[in-house]
Amino acid sequence: MKIVLAGGGTAGHIEPALAVARAWRQNHPQDQIQFLGTKSGLENQLVPAAGFSLTHIPKVVIPRKISLSLFLAPTTLTHAFLESRTALRDADLLVGFGGYVSGPAYLAARSLNIPIVIHEANAKPGLANRLGALFTNFLAVAQPIHNGKLSKALITGLPLRGDVANALSLSSTDWNLARNNAKKSLGFSESAPVVAIFFGSQGSVALNKVIAAALPTLAKSGTQVLHALGKANQLPSAAMGYKPVSYIEDMATAYLAADLVIARSGAVTCSEVNALGRYALFIPLAIGNGEQKVNARLIVEQSRGEIVDQSEFSADWISRNIDRLLQNSQMAPITGNTSDLAASEKIVALMESALAKGAI
């Protein structure tokens, strides 16, 4: 049996797809698993590293404003559709996670009468998954959606990466010990608060500048800082209590160690903060369809985080609010949250149901 997963571009689409692929491979080791992606996305690093094959199709972007790209979009979509049909011709099931590759893949699967399963990670669905939902009833969402066909989807949570899921399970026996051990493994003191700061794999030049300007304030508060600046950005010098890195390889340890997380509010980040974090300050990415601002709502509603617009986020804002944020973090539960722990298994069960019942 051949299972094709479409999810590329950002970690928000790729990481859940990889988690589901691993769960499917564990239950069905004899099956072939193939990913669809583009030549420019993060999937080119993550998918082969996880041991799965990757097939490229053209990247389809639908601009929100009139431009040359808008007029070229139908041609690009046609090419992506035809290449998706080729990749899917001998497939038994397509599982889509949104993003650039999913739209053409849904159209191709529909034309070939191949069953489709869709998982939407964001609280505000993207265009590709809204399109795909027209072709299938096998729908899953990370959190409740209140409009459209996806409002009727199975609520599964968001599949956690293996290291985060393992850390969540292992820490449940003694959360204090797990958090203290995480601080020690990062070279930090157990007795002072830790702030973990990251803005995606590429980082954010503007937000990194704010953090750099705020370092004296953070140092005065006795705060220890783990700061991931992004792979393309130059690293500043390390200092007492300040550890700059290009990329955090062991995110599970970073979440466990952090009393406060300062980050974008992508779907994966929100899910992982929900699983292992204490308290979070989210700075939503302003572009897109506004999903990042909505993603954080469950954490904010639990009084385990808050949101600030990037236009307001400054060194002065940090100076005025850091003590309050750290106090809030100390009042947040020390335990994690298991609501996403079984998400992969729930999606696998939905996939098995789609295969048993066939296409709509």
KEKE-3310 file (N, C-alpha, C; in steps of 0.2 Angstrom, whole numbers, plus 5000, padded with zeros to 4 digits):
npx = (5004:5002:5005:5003:5009:5005:5013:5021:5034:5034:5038:5026:5018:5025:5031:5019:5015:5026:5026:5014:5017:5027:5020:5011:5020:5025:5013:5010:5022:5025:5021:5022:5028:5027:5032:5026:5033:5041:5055:5061:5057:5057:5055:5065:5076:5070:5062:5070:5079:5072:5070:5061:5055:5055:5045:5046:5035:5029:5029:5015:5009:4996:4994:4988:4986:4985:4996:5011:5013:5001:4994:5002:4999:4988:4995:5006:4999:4992:5003:5008:4997:4997:5009:5007:4997:5004:5013:5004:4997:4998:4995:4986:4981:4979:4986:4984:4991:4990:4996:5008:5009:4998:4986:4986:4988:4977:4967:4972:4971:4957:4954:4958:4951:4955:4956:4955:4963:4962:4972:4971:4981:4981:4971:4964:4959:4968:4969:4971:4967:4954:4949:4952:4944:4932:4931:4931:4926:4934:4941:4951:4956:4966:4962:4946:4936:4926:4918:4913:4916:4926:4922:4915:4924:4934:4941:4957:4969:4986:4998:5013:5030:5043:5053:5047:5035:5040:5047:5037:5030:5040:5042:5032:5032:5040:5039:5046:5059:5062:5062:5072:5083:5083:5087:5100:5106:5107:5117:5113:5108:5098:5091:5087:5077:5073:5073:5067:5070:5064:5062:5057:5064:5072:5073:5071:5075:5071:5065:5075:5084:5077:5078:5091:5093:5087:5094:5102:5092:5086:5097:5099:5087:5091:5088:5090:5095:5091:5094:5088:5094:5091:5096:5102:5107:5120:5129:5129:5140:5142:5137:5138:5124:5118:5115:5118:5112:5112:5101:5090:5093:5088:5073:5064:5071:5073:5060:5056:5065:5062:5055:5049:5043:5047:5040:5035:5018:5016:5007:5013:5023:5014:5007:5018:5022:5010:5011:5023:5028:5029:5025:5020:5025:5018:5022:5013:5016:5013:5010:5001:4985:4981:4981:4991:4988:4976:4980:4985:4975:4969:4979:4981:4968:4969:4976:4990:4998:5001:4998:5007:5007:5018:5022:5021:5030:5045:5061:5059:5046:5048:5056:5047:5038:5044:5046:5033:5029:5037:5033:5020:5023:5028:5016:5010:5005:5016:5016:5015:5004:4993:4985:4988:4994:4990:4987:4993:4990:4976:4974:4979:4970:4959:4964:4965:4951:4947:4953:4947:4934:4935:4935:4925)
npy = (4994:5011:5027:5044:5059:5076:5090:5104:5117:5126:5122:5121:5114:5103:5096:5090:5081:5073:5067:5060:5051:5043:5037:5030:5021:5014:5006:5000:4994:4988:4996:5009:5025:5041:5058:5074:5089:5105:5112:5122:5122:5119:5105:5099:5097:5091:5080:5069:5067:5061:5049:5047:5046:5060:5069:5081:5095:5109:5125:5132:5148:5159:5175:5188:5201:5210:5206:5201:5188:5183:5182:5172:5161:5152:5144:5139:5131:5122:5115:5110:5102:5092:5086:5081:5072:5062:5058:5053:5042:5028:5028:5024:5032:5049:5061:5076:5092:5105:5121:5125:5114:5106:5110:5108:5094:5089:5092:5083:5071:5070:5069:5057:5049:5045:5042:5055:5062:5075:5086:5100:5112:5125:5137:5145:5141:5138:5142:5131:5119:5122:5121:5108:5102:5101:5090:5078:5069:5065:5073:5082:5092:5103:5111:5117:5123:5136:5139:5135:5119:5112:5114:5104:5094:5080:5083:5082:5087:5092:5083:5079:5081:5068:5070:5079:5073:5062:5068:5074:5063:5056:5066:5067:5059:5067:5083:5094:5089:5086:5099:5105:5098:5100:5113:5113:5105:5114:5122:5131:5140:5132:5139:5152:5161:5155:5161:5157:5161:5162:5163:5156:5145:5153:5164:5182:5197:5210:5207:5201:5212:5219:5211:5211:5224:5224:5216:5221:5225:5212:5205:5212:5209:5196:5186:5171:5168:5159:5161:5159:5164:5161:5153:5160:5172:5182:5177:5185:5189:5177:5178:5180:5171:5173:5164:5163:5155:5148:5139:5130:5114:5104:5105:5100:5100:5114:5119:5113:5118:5132:5145:5155:5158:5166:5169:5167:5163:5151:5136:5124:5128:5134:5122:5114:5123:5122:5109:5107:5119:5133:5147:5159:5172:5178:5183:5187:5183:5195:5193:5183:5174:5179:5168:5166:5174:5169:5156:5155:5157:5147:5144:5157:5158:5149:5156:5155:5162:5176:5189:5200:5213:5215:5228:5234:5228:5231:5236:5244:5240:5227:5230:5236:5226:5213:5209:5206:5196:5186:5184:5179:5167:5160:5157:5149:5132:5119:5107:5098:5097:5085:5085:5085:5073:5061:5063:5059:5046:5046:5052:5043:5032:5038:5039:5025:5022:5030:5023:5010:5014:5020:5033:5048)
npz = (5000:4996:5004:5002:5008:5009:5013:5015:5015:5028:5045:5052:5044:5040:5052:5059:5049:5048:5060:5060:5049:5055:5065:5057:5050:5060:5064:5051:5044:5032:5022:5009:5010:5005:5002:4997:4991:4989:4980:4987:5001:5019:5020:5013:5020:5032:5029:5021:5032:5041:5035:5025:5008:4996:4984:4972:4968:4958:4966:4972:4973:4978:4976:4986:4981:4966:4954:4944:4948:4951:4939:4933:4941:4937:4927:4934:4944:4935:4931:4943:4947:4937:4939:4952:4949:4943:4953:4962:4955:4958:4971:4987:4996:5000:5011:5018:5024:5022:5015:5002:4993:4995:4989:4974:4975:4982:4971:4961:4968:4969:4956:4952:4960:4973:4990:5002:5016:5028:5038:5048:5055:5060:5069:5061:5046:5031:5014:5005:5013:5015:5002:4999:5008:5002:4995:5003:5017:5028:5039:5050:5064:5073:5084:5089:5075:5069:5058:5041:5032:5039:5052:5056:5058:5065:5081:5084:5090:5089:5080:5090:5089:5090:5100:5109:5112:5119:5130:5136:5141:5149:5158:5167:5178:5187:5188:5193:5194:5181:5175:5181:5178:5164:5164:5169:5160:5149:5154:5163:5179:5191:5200:5195:5184:5167:5151:5135:5119:5102:5085:5074:5061:5053:5060:5065:5060:5064:5077:5084:5085:5094:5106:5108:5112:5123:5132:5143:5152:5155:5160:5172:5179:5183:5174:5164:5148:5133:5117:5101:5086:5072:5057:5047:5052:5060:5075:5091:5104:5117:5134:5152:5158:5146:5132:5115:5101:5084:5080:5089:5093:5102:5105:5115:5127:5129:5130:5142:5151:5151:5159:5154:5138:5123:5108:5090:5085:5078:5073:5077:5087:5096:5100:5106:5116:5124:5127:5135:5140:5152:5153:5140:5129:5115:5099:5086:5068:5056:5043:5030:5033:5045:5055:5065:5076:5080:5083:5096:5105:5114:5123:5129:5134:5145:5154:5152:5144:5133:5121:5111:5099:5085:5082:5094:5102:5110:5116:5127:5130:5135:5146:5154:5157:5160:5173:5177:5168:5171:5184:5181:5175:5185:5192:5183:5179:5183:5177:5162:5147:5141:5130:5116:5115:5109:5096:5084:5083:5083:5070:5062:5064:5058:5045:5042:5042:5031:5021:5022:5018:5007:4993:4993)
capx = (5000:5006:5002:5006:5008:5007:5014:5028:5035:5035:5038:5019:5015:5030:5032:5014:5015:5031:5024:5009:5021:5031:5015:5009:5025:5025:5008:5010:5029:5026:5018:5027:5026:5030:5030:5026:5035:5044:5062:5063:5054:5060:5055:5071:5080:5067:5059:5075:5083:5067:5070:5056:5056:5052:5045:5045:5031:5030:5027:5009:5007:4991:4995:4982:4986:4986:5003:5013:5013:4994:4993:5005:4997:4985:4999:5009:4994:4991:5009:5008:4992:4999:5015:5004:4994:5010:5015:4998:4994:4998:4994:4980:4978:4983:4985:4986:4992:4990:5002:5009:5009:4992:4980:4986:4988:4969:4964:4975:4968:4950:4953:4960:4946:4959:4953:4959:4962:4965:4973:4972:4984:4979:4964:4960:4961:4971:4965:4972:4963:4947:4948:4952:4938:4926:4932:4932:4923:4939:4944:4954:4958:4970:4957:4939:4935:4918:4915:4915:4915:4931:4919:4913:4930:4937:4946:4963:4975:4991:5003:5019:5037:5044:5056:5042:5030:5044:5048:5030:5028:5045:5042:5026:5033:5042:5040:5051:5066:5063:5063:5078:5088:5084:5091:5107:5109:5108:5122:5110:5107:5092:5088:5086:5072:5076:5068:5069:5067:5065:5057:5057:5071:5076:5073:5068:5080:5068:5064:5082:5087:5073:5080:5098:5093:5084:5098:5104:5086:5085:5103:5097:5082:5093:5085:5095:5092:5093:5091:5090:5093:5090:5102:5105:5109:5126:5128:5132:5145:5139:5139:5135:5117:5115:5117:5115:5113:5108:5095:5089:5092:5084:5068:5060:5074:5072:5053:5056:5069:5060:5050:5045:5045:5045:5041:5030:5013:5014:5003:5018:5025:5008:5006:5023:5021:5005:5013:5029:5030:5026:5021:5023:5023:5018:5022:5011:5018:5008:5008:4997:4978:4980:4981:4995:4985:4971:4982:4987:4970:4968:4984:4979:4962:4971:4980:4997:5001:4998:5000:5008:5008:5025:5022:5021:5036:5051:5066:5056:5040:5051:5058:5041:5034:5047:5044:5026:5029:5040:5028:5015:5026:5028:5009:5007:5006:5023:5015:5013:4997:4994:4979:4990:4999:4987:4984:4995:4986:4969:4974:4981:4964:4955:4967:4962:4944:4946:4955:4942:4927:4936:4934:4918)
capy = (5000:5018:5033:5050:5065:5083:5096:5107:5124:5128:5117:5120:5109:5097:5092:5086:5076:5068:5063:5055:5046:5039:5033:5025:5016:5009:5002:4997:4994:4986:5001:5014:5032:5046:5065:5079:5095:5109:5112:5127:5121:5115:5098:5096:5095:5087:5073:5064:5066:5056:5042:5046:5049:5066:5070:5089:5098:5116:5129:5136:5153:5163:5181:5192:5207:5210:5206:5196:5181:5181:5180:5166:5156:5146:5140:5135:5127:5117:5110:5106:5097:5086:5082:5078:5066:5057:5055:5049:5038:5022:5029:5022:5037:5056:5064:5083:5096:5112:5123:5126:5108:5102:5112:5104:5087:5087:5092:5077:5065:5070:5067:5050:5045:5043:5045:5060:5064:5082:5089:5107:5113:5131:5138:5148:5136:5140:5141:5124:5114:5124:5118:5100:5099:5100:5083:5073:5070:5063:5079:5082:5099:5103:5114:5119:5128:5137:5140:5130:5112:5110:5115:5097:5089:5077:5087:5077:5090:5093:5078:5081:5078:5063:5072:5083:5068:5058:5072:5075:5056:5055:5071:5066:5056:5072:5088:5098:5086:5087:5106:5107:5094:5103:5119:5111:5102:5119:5126:5137:5138:5129:5144:5158:5160:5155:5163:5154:5165:5160:5166:5151:5142:5158:5170:5188:5202:5215:5205:5200:5218:5221:5207:5213:5230:5222:5211:5224:5224:5205:5204:5216:5205:5190:5181:5168:5168:5155:5165:5156:5170:5159:5150:5165:5178:5182:5176:5189:5185:5174:5182:5177:5171:5174:5159:5164:5149:5149:5135:5125:5107:5100:5109:5098:5102:5121:5120:5111:5123:5139:5148:5160:5157:5172:5166:5168:5159:5146:5131:5119:5132:5134:5115:5112:5127:5119:5102:5107:5126:5136:5153:5161:5178:5177:5189:5184:5185:5199:5191:5177:5176:5180:5162:5165:5177:5165:5150:5156:5158:5142:5145:5163:5157:5145:5160:5152:5165:5182:5191:5207:5214:5216:5235:5237:5225:5235:5235:5247:5236:5222:5233:5237:5220:5207:5206:5204:5190:5181:5182:5175:5161:5156:5155:5144:5125:5117:5101:5099:5096:5079:5085:5083:5067:5055:5066:5055:5039:5048:5053:5036:5029:5042:5036:5018:5022:5032:5017:5005:5016:5023:5040:5050)
capz = (5000:4996:5007:5001:5012:5006:5018:5014:5016:5035:5050:5054:5039:5039:5058:5060:5044:5049:5066:5057:5045:5059:5068:5052:5048:5066:5063:5045:5042:5025:5017:5006:5012:5001:5004:4991:4993:4984:4980:4991:5007:5024:5019:5009:5026:5037:5027:5021:5038:5045:5032:5020:5001:4994:4977:4971:4963:4958:4972:4970:4978:4976:4979:4988:4978:4959:4952:4939:4950:4951:4932:4932:4945:4934:4923:4939:4947:4931:4931:4949:4946:4932:4942:4957:4947:4941:4960:4965:4951:4961:4978:4989:5001:5001:5018:5017:5030:5020:5012:4995:4989:4996:4984:4968:4977:4983:4965:4958:4971:4967:4949:4952:4964:4978:4996:5005:5023:5029:5045:5049:5061:5062:5071:5056:5041:5025:5007:5002:5016:5014:4995:5000:5012:4998:4992:5008:5024:5032:5041:5057:5066:5080:5089:5086:5070:5070:5051:5035:5033:5044:5059:5058:5058:5071:5084:5086:5093:5084:5082:5093:5087:5094:5106:5113:5115:5124:5135:5140:5145:5154:5164:5171:5185:5192:5183:5195:5192:5174:5173:5184:5174:5158:5165:5170:5153:5145:5157:5167:5186:5193:5204:5192:5178:5160:5145:5129:5114:5096:5080:5068:5059:5049:5064:5063:5061:5068:5084:5087:5087:5101:5111:5109:5115:5130:5136:5149:5157:5156:5165:5179:5182:5185:5170:5160:5141:5128:5111:5094:5081:5065:5054:5042:5056:5064:5082:5095:5109:5123:5141:5158:5158:5139:5127:5109:5096:5078:5080:5095:5090:5106:5108:5121:5133:5129:5133:5149:5155:5150:5163:5149:5130:5119:5101:5086:5087:5073:5076:5080:5093:5101:5103:5110:5122:5127:5130:5139:5142:5158:5151:5134:5126:5108:5094:5079:5062:5054:5036:5030:5034:5052:5059:5071:5081:5083:5086:5103:5110:5119:5129:5133:5138:5151:5158:5152:5139:5131:5114:5109:5092:5084:5082:5101:5105:5110:5122:5132:5132:5139:5152:5158:5157:5161:5180:5177:5164:5175:5190:5179:5173:5192:5194:5178:5181:5182:5173:5155:5145:5137:5125:5109:5115:5105:5090:5078:5083:5080:5063:5059:5064:5052:5038:5041:5040:5024:5016:5022:5015:5000:4992:4994)
cpx = (5004:5002:5006:5004:5010:5007:5021:5028:5038:5035:5030:5015:5019:5030:5026:5013:5020:5029:5018:5012:5024:5026:5012:5014:5026:5019:5007:5017:5030:5024:5023:5024:5030:5028:5030:5028:5038:5051:5065:5061:5059:5060:5061:5076:5077:5065:5065:5078:5078:5067:5064:5058:5052:5051:5043:5039:5032:5026:5021:5008:5001:4991:4988:4981:4987:4993:5005:5012:5005:4992:4996:5003:4993:4989:5003:5005:4993:4997:5010:5003:4994:5005:5012:5000:4999:5012:5010:4995:4993:4997:4987:4977:4982:4981:4988:4986:4992:4996:5003:5008:5002:4986:4980:4986:4980:4966:4966:4971:4961:4949:4954:4956:4950:4957:4958:4957:4965:4966:4974:4975:4982:4972:4960:4963:4964:4967:4965:4967:4956:4945:4947:4946:4932:4926:4932:4928:4928:4943:4946:4957:4962:4966:4951:4939:4928:4915:4917:4914:4920:4928:4916:4918:4931:4942:4951:4968:4980:4997:5010:5025:5039:5048:5052:5038:5034:5045:5042:5029:5033:5044:5037:5027:5036:5044:5046:5058:5067:5065:5070:5084:5089:5088:5098:5110:5110:5114:5119:5109:5100:5088:5086:5081:5076:5070:5071:5066:5069:5060:5057:5064:5075:5077:5070:5073:5078:5067:5070:5085:5083:5076:5087:5098:5090:5088:5100:5098:5086:5091:5101:5092:5084:5091:5091:5091:5095:5090:5093:5088:5091:5097:5106:5108:5116:5125:5132:5137:5140:5141:5136:5127:5114:5119:5114:5117:5109:5101:5095:5088:5087:5078:5064:5064:5073:5065:5053:5060:5066:5054:5045:5048:5042:5046:5035:5024:5011:5011:5007:5020:5020:5007:5011:5024:5016:5007:5018:5031:5026:5022:5024:5020:5024:5018:5020:5014:5012:5005:5003:4989:4976:4979:4985:4992:4979:4974:4983:4981:4968:4973:4983:4973:4963:4975:4988:5001:4998:5001:5001:5010:5016:5027:5023:5028:5042:5055:5062:5050:5043:5053:5052:5037:5037:5046:5038:5025:5032:5036:5022:5017:5026:5022:5006:5009:5013:5022:5014:5006:4997:4988:4981:4994:4996:4985:4986:4991:4979:4969:4975:4974:4959:4957:4965:4955:4943:4948:4950:4935:4928:4934:4926:4914)
cpy = (5006:5023:5039:5056:5071:5088:5098:5115:5126:5122:5116:5115:5102:5093:5088:5080:5071:5064:5058:5049:5041:5034:5028:5019:5011:5004:4998:4997:4992:4991:5006:5021:5037:5053:5069:5085:5099:5109:5117:5127:5118:5108:5095:5094:5089:5080:5068:5062:5061:5050:5041:5049:5055:5067:5078:5090:5105:5119:5133:5142:5157:5170:5184:5198:5206:5210:5201:5189:5179:5179:5173:5160:5150:5141:5136:5130:5121:5112:5106:5101:5091:5082:5078:5072:5060:5054:5051:5044:5031:5022:5026:5027:5043:5059:5071:5087:5103:5114:5123:5120:5104:5104:5108:5096:5085:5087:5085:5071:5064:5067:5060:5046:5042:5046:5050:5061:5071:5083:5096:5109:5120:5132:5142:5145:5140:5139:5134:5119:5116:5121:5111:5098:5098:5093:5077:5074:5067:5069:5079:5089:5098:5106:5116:5124:5130:5139:5136:5123:5109:5111:5108:5092:5086:5081:5082:5080:5090:5088:5081:5078:5073:5065:5075:5078:5064:5062:5073:5068:5055:5060:5070:5063:5061:5078:5093:5096:5087:5094:5108:5104:5097:5110:5118:5108:5108:5124:5132:5135:5136:5135:5150:5156:5159:5157:5160:5158:5163:5162:5162:5150:5148:5164:5176:5193:5208:5213:5203:5206:5220:5217:5209:5220:5229:5218:5215:5223:5217:5203:5206:5212:5198:5184:5178:5167:5163:5158:5162:5162:5168:5158:5155:5171:5177:5181:5182:5185:5183:5178:5178:5177:5172:5169:5160:5157:5151:5145:5131:5118:5103:5104:5107:5100:5110:5122:5118:5116:5130:5140:5152:5158:5163:5170:5169:5163:5154:5140:5126:5122:5132:5127:5113:5116:5124:5112:5103:5114:5128:5142:5156:5168:5177:5183:5187:5187:5189:5196:5185:5179:5177:5175:5162:5169:5173:5158:5150:5156:5153:5143:5152:5162:5153:5149:5158:5156:5172:5184:5198:5208:5216:5224:5238:5234:5228:5233:5238:5243:5230:5224:5234:5231:5213:5204:5203:5197:5184:5179:5178:5168:5157:5154:5150:5137:5123:5110:5103:5098:5091:5080:5084:5076:5061:5057:5062:5049:5041:5049:5047:5032:5032:5039:5029:5018:5025:5026:5012:5007:5019:5030:5041:5048)
cpz = (5000:4999:5005:5005:5009:5012:5017:5015:5023:5039:5052:5050:5040:5046:5059:5055:5045:5055:5064:5053:5049:5063:5063:5050:5054:5066:5057:5042:5035:5020:5015:5008:5008:5002:4997:4994:4987:4985:4985:4999:5012:5024:5016:5014:5030:5035:5025:5027:5042:5041:5027:5013:5000:4987:4977:4966:4963:4964:4969:4975:4975:4979:4981:4985:4970:4957:4947:4941:4950:4944:4930:4936:4942:4930:4928:4942:4942:4931:4937:4950:4942:4936:4949:4955:4945:4948:4963:4961:4954:4968:4980:4994:5000:5008:5017:5023:5028:5017:5005:4991:4990:4991:4978:4970:4978:4976:4961:4961:4969:4960:4948:4956:4970:4985:4999:5012:5024:5036:5044:5055:5064:5065:5066:5049:5035:5019:5005:5006:5016:5007:4996:5004:5008:4995:4996:5014:5030:5035:5049:5058:5072:5085:5085:5081:5069:5063:5046:5037:5038:5051:5061:5058:5065:5074:5087:5090:5087:5085:5084:5089:5092:5101:5111:5116:5120:5130:5140:5144:5150:5160:5169:5178:5190:5188:5186:5193:5185:5172:5175:5180:5167:5158:5165:5164:5148:5148:5161:5174:5187:5197:5201:5186:5172:5155:5139:5123:5107:5091:5074:5066:5056:5054:5062:5065:5066:5076:5087:5089:5094:5107:5113:5113:5122:5134:5143:5155:5159:5161:5172:5183:5184:5180:5166:5153:5136:5122:5105:5089:5074:5062:5050:5046:5060:5071:5086:5100:5115:5129:5146:5158:5151:5134:5120:5104:5089:5078:5086:5092:5095:5109:5114:5127:5134:5132:5140:5153:5155:5155:5159:5142:5127:5111:5097:5088:5082:5077:5080:5087:5098:5104:5107:5116:5127:5131:5135:5142:5149:5156:5144:5132:5118:5104:5087:5073:5058:5047:5036:5031:5041:5057:5065:5077:5084:5086:5093:5108:5115:5125:5133:5137:5145:5155:5158:5146:5137:5124:5114:5102:5091:5084:5089:5105:5104:5116:5128:5135:5137:5146:5157:5160:5160:5168:5180:5173:5168:5181:5187:5177:5180:5194:5189:5181:5179:5177:5166:5153:5140:5131:5118:5109:5110:5098:5084:5077:5081:5073:5059:5059:5059:5045:5037:5039:5033:5019:5016:5018:5008:4999:4992:4987)
residu = (MET:LYS:ILE:VAL:LEU:ALA:GLY:GLY:GLY:THR:ALA:GLY:HIS:ILE:GLU:PRO:ALA:LEU:ALA:VAL:ALA:ARG:ALA:TRP:ARG:GLN:ASN:HIS:PRO:GLN:ASP:GLN:ILE:GLN:PHE:LEU:GLY:THR:LYS:SER:GLY:LEU:GLU:ASN:GLN:LEU:VAL:PRO:ALA:ALA:GLY:PHE:SER:LEU:THR:HIS:ILE:PRO:LYS:VAL:VAL:ILE:PRO:ARG:LYS:ILE:SER:LEU:SER:LEU:PHE:LEU:ALA:PRO:THR:THR:LEU:THR:HIS:ALA:PHE:LEU:GLU:SER:ARG:THR:ALA:LEU:ARG:ASP:ALA:ASP:LEU:LEU:VAL:GLY:PHE:GLY:GLY:TYR:VAL:SER:GLY:PRO:ALA:TYR:LEU:ALA:ALA:ARG:SER:LEU:ASN:ILE:PRO:ILE:VAL:ILE:HIS:GLU:ALA:ASN:ALA:LYS:PRO:GLY:LEU:ALA:ASN:ARG:LEU:GLY:ALA:LEU:PHE:THR:ASN:PHE:LEU:ALA:VAL:ALA:GLN:PRO:ILE:HIS:ASN:GLY:LYS:LEU:SER:LYS:ALA:LEU:ILE:THR:GLY:LEU:PRO:LEU:ARG:GLY:ASP:VAL:ALA:ASN:ALA:LEU:SER:LEU:SER:SER:THR:ASP:TRP:ASN:LEU:ALA:ARG:ASN:ASN:ALA:LYS:LYS:SER:LEU:GLY:PHE:SER:GLU:SER:ALA:PRO:VAL:VAL:ALA:ILE:PHE:PHE:GLY:SER:GLN:GLY:SER:VAL:ALA:LEU:ASN:LYS:VAL:ILE:ALA:ALA:ALA:LEU:PRO:THR:LEU:ALA:LYS:SER:GLY:THR:GLN:VAL:LEU:HIS:ALA:LEU:GLY:LYS:ALA:ASN:GLN:LEU:PRO:SER:ALA:ALA:MET:GLY:TYR:LYS:PRO:VAL:SER:TYR:ILE:GLU:ASP:MET:ALA:THR:ALA:TYR:LEU:ALA:ALA:ASP:LEU:VAL:ILE:ALA:ARG:SER:GLY:ALA:VAL:THR:CYS:SER:GLU:VAL:ASN:ALA:LEU:GLY:ARG:TYR:ALA:LEU:PHE:ILE:PRO:LEU:ALA:ILE:GLY:ASN:GLY:GLU:GLN:LYS:VAL:ASN:ALA:ARG:LEU:ILE:VAL:GLU:GLN:SER:ARG:GLY:GLU:ILE:VAL:ASP:GLN:SER:GLU:PHE:SER:ALA:ASP:TRP:ILE:SER:ARG:ASN:ILE:ASP:ARG:LEU:LEU:GLN:ASN:SER:GLN:MET:ALA:PRO:ILE:THR:GLY:ASN:THR:SER:ASP:LEU:ALA:ALA:SER:GLU:LYS:ILE:VAL:ALA:LEU:MET:GLU:SER:ALA:LEU:ALA:LYS:GLY:ALA:ILE)
# end
